[in-house]
Amino acid sequence: MSLVLDPTAQDLLFREARTANTFAEEPVTEDQVQAIYDLVKYGPTSMNQQPLRIVLVRSVEARERLTEHLSEGNRKKTADAPLVAILAADNEFHEQLPSQFPHFPQAKELFVERETRERSARLNALIQVGYFIIGVRAAGLAAGPMTGFDAEGVNKEFFGDGKHSALVVVNIGKPGENAWFPRSPRLTYNQVVTTV
Amino acid sequence: MSLVLDPTAQDLLFREARTANTFAEEPVTEDQVQAIYDLVKYGPTSMNQQPLRIVLVRSVEARERLTEHLSEGNRKKTADAPLVAILAADNEFHEQLPSQFPHFPQAKELFVERETRERSARLNALIQVGYFIIGVRAAGLAAGPMTGFDAEGVNKEFFGDGKHSALVVVNIGKPGENAWFPRSPRLTYNQVVTTV
């Protein structure tokens, strides 16, 4: 085998891990979320921008406000999940660059234009979404990432400041009964990879 | 500890893994790339879209064509890396949906509009970039992801069909001498995570 990663870890993070559609009642604790963050925060971003922001939707009232903006098919599973997280890009991430990228004090100035900033925030936060999903699995939990929602509605509802863009909503918990659809196929190596 | 993932794997993928800026000469084999793909292909995407495409830039001639479009500071390390991969979104991913999302035969029709398609391709391919970087590390290799390049130039040079959007260029190999800059800080949990 060409991988160094232990096969058990391969299974946990990729091969056996699946998108869950139902969840057990067991809660997801603050400690678990903290452990996930303390792992995935090390994933690299351009100039250490780290634009990903995470809103844990725990209260009944907030959960109701969220589900309203989800597409029909995503509502019930989101209402029932032990934890729901809104993953968003902070379009003002550049404010943190002086402390986060200290060896290049001018970094912040590269992002004075809002369009440049939003594009970079979105790009890097989405890469971080990939890390986060792996992190949820590293905690022995199942993730149910969803893009079927009204992003503008969620932004208004949860980020009134106009400075954040919701990207993905993720249900998190131990899988429940009949949690999985059958595994869908995957593209072959030759369909995805070319050499020049 | 709240994580199930073995601490050695945590170190390999996140805690000890670093963005490499120099590389050893040892080549990255086709077998290694295949093993990486065969792991990360299982990472979830919306409706199993799998829009990520990977171009392995192996020939001297192709490497020269690529480095021309990189920002100054990225050229030398890319010229010297054992392997360079262009990670791109396939904006025509919807053509694969009938085979990749067979239980919903109408899926392809949701993406007849080019703008909707490109937005979804970009979103999901970027999440897959996150998986890919983790996969490179799972193979015991260092990744050096870069966004400092002229994307339009790379698209014209390597994807003449107008159907692909380059997202990230990644140098891959065993780390060389002085491969690391000092680790930059990370945002705290409270700077990133809020609860509602």
Chai-1 contact restraints between the chains, C-beta under 6 A:
chainA,res_idxA,chainB,res_idxB,connection_type,confidence,min_distance_angstrom,max_distance_angstrom,comment,restraint_id
A,S2,B,D31,contact,1.0,0.0,6.0,A-B,restraint_1
A,S2,B,Q32,contact,1.0,0.0,6.0,A-B,restraint_2
A,S2,B,A35,contact,1.0,0.0,6.0,A-B,restraint_3
A,L3,B,A35,contact,1.0,0.0,6.0,A-B,restraint_4
A,L3,B,A138,contact,1.0,0.0,6.0,A-B,restraint_5
A,L3,B,A139,contact,1.0,0.0,6.0,A-B,restraint_6
A,V4,B,G140,contact,1.0,0.0,6.0,A-B,restraint_7
A,L5,B,A9,contact,1.0,0.0,6.0,A-B,restraint_8
A,L5,B,A138,contact,1.0,0.0,6.0,A-B,restraint_9
A,D6,B,A9,contact,1.0,0.0,6.0,A-B,restraint_10
A,A9,B,L5,contact,1.0,0.0,6.0,A-B,restraint_11
A,A9,B,D6,contact,1.0,0.0,6.0,A-B,restraint_12
A,A9,B,A9,contact,1.0,0.0,6.0,A-B,restraint_13
A,Q10,B,L39,contact,1.0,0.0,6.0,A-B,restraint_14
A,F14,B,L39,contact,1.0,0.0,6.0,A-B,restraint_15
A,F14,B,Y42,contact,1.0,0.0,6.0,A-B,restraint_16
A,R15,B,Y42,contact,1.0,0.0,6.0,A-B,restraint_17
A,T19,B,P44,contact,1.0,0.0,6.0,A-B,restraint_18
A,D31,B,S2,contact,1.0,0.0,6.0,A-B,restraint_19
A,Q32,B,S2,contact,1.0,0.0,6.0,A-B,restraint_20
A,Q34,B,Y189,contact,1.0,0.0,6.0,A-B,restraint_21
A,A35,B,S2,contact,1.0,0.0,6.0,A-B,restraint_22
A,A35,B,L3,contact,1.0,0.0,6.0,A-B,restraint_23
A,Y37,B,Y189,contact,1.0,0.0,6.0,A-B,restraint_24
A,L39,B,Q10,contact,1.0,0.0,6.0,A-B,restraint_25
A,L39,B,F14,contact,1.0,0.0,6.0,A-B,restraint_26
A,K41,B,R186,contact,1.0,0.0,6.0,A-B,restraint_27
A,Y42,B,F14,contact,1.0,0.0,6.0,A-B,restraint_28
A,Y42,B,R15,contact,1.0,0.0,6.0,A-B,restraint_29
A,P44,B,T19,contact,1.0,0.0,6.0,A-B,restraint_30
A,P44,B,P145,contact,1.0,0.0,6.0,A-B,restraint_31
A,S46,B,T147,contact,1.0,0.0,6.0,A-B,restraint_32
A,N48,B,S184,contact,1.0,0.0,6.0,A-B,restraint_33
A,Q50,B,L187,contact,1.0,0.0,6.0,A-B,restraint_34
A,R53,B,V192,contact,1.0,0.0,6.0,A-B,restraint_35
A,I54,B,V192,contact,1.0,0.0,6.0,A-B,restraint_36
A,I54,B,V193,contact,1.0,0.0,6.0,A-B,restraint_37
A,V55,B,T194,contact,1.0,0.0,6.0,A-B,restraint_38
A,L56,B,T195,contact,1.0,0.0,6.0,A-B,restraint_39
A,V57,B,V196,contact,1.0,0.0,6.0,A-B,restraint_40
A,R58,B,T195,contact,1.0,0.0,6.0,A-B,restraint_41
A,A62,B,V196,contact,1.0,0.0,6.0,A-B,restraint_42
A,Q100,B,P185,contact,1.0,0.0,6.0,A-B,restraint_43
A,L126,B,L126,contact,1.0,0.0,6.0,A-B,restraint_44
A,L126,B,I127,contact,1.0,0.0,6.0,A-B,restraint_45
A,I127,B,L126,contact,1.0,0.0,6.0,A-B,restraint_46
A,I127,B,V129,contact,1.0,0.0,6.0,A-B,restraint_47
A,I127,B,G130,contact,1.0,0.0,6.0,A-B,restraint_48
A,V129,B,I127,contact,1.0,0.0,6.0,A-B,restraint_49
A,G130,B,I127,contact,1.0,0.0,6.0,A-B,restraint_50
A,G130,B,G130,contact,1.0,0.0,6.0,A-B,restraint_51
A,G130,B,Y131,contact,1.0,0.0,6.0,A-B,restraint_52
A,Y131,B,G130,contact,1.0,0.0,6.0,A-B,restraint_53
A,I134,B,I134,contact,1.0,0.0,6.0,A-B,restraint_54
A,A138,B,L3,contact,1.0,0.0,6.0,A-B,restraint_55
A,A138,B,L5,contact,1.0,0.0,6.0,A-B,restraint_56
A,A139,B,L3,contact,1.0,0.0,6.0,A-B,restraint_57
A,G140,B,V4,contact,1.0,0.0,6.0,A-B,restraint_58
A,P145,B,P44,contact,1.0,0.0,6.0,A-B,restraint_59
A,T147,B,S46,contact,1.0,0.0,6.0,A-B,restraint_60
A,S184,B,N48,contact,1.0,0.0,6.0,A-B,restraint_61
A,P185,B,Q100,contact,1.0,0.0,6.0,A-B,restraint_62
A,R186,B,K41,contact,1.0,0.0,6.0,A-B,restraint_63
A,L187,B,Q50,contact,1.0,0.0,6.0,A-B,restraint_64
A,Y189,B,Q34,contact,1.0,0.0,6.0,A-B,restraint_65
A,Y189,B,Y37,contact,1.0,0.0,6.0,A-B,restraint_66
A,V192,B,R53,contact,1.0,0.0,6.0,A-B,restraint_67
A,V192,B,I54,contact,1.0,0.0,6.0,A-B,restraint_68
A,V193,B,I54,contact,1.0,0.0,6.0,A-B,restraint_69
A,T194,B,V55,contact,1.0,0.0,6.0,A-B,restraint_70
A,T195,B,L56,contact,1.0,0.0,6.0,A-B,restraint_71
A,T195,B,R58,contact,1.0,0.0,6.0,A-B,restraint_72
A,V196,B,V57,contact,1.0,0.0,6.0,A-B,restraint_73
A,V196,B,A62,contact,1.0,0.0,6.0,A-B,restraint_74
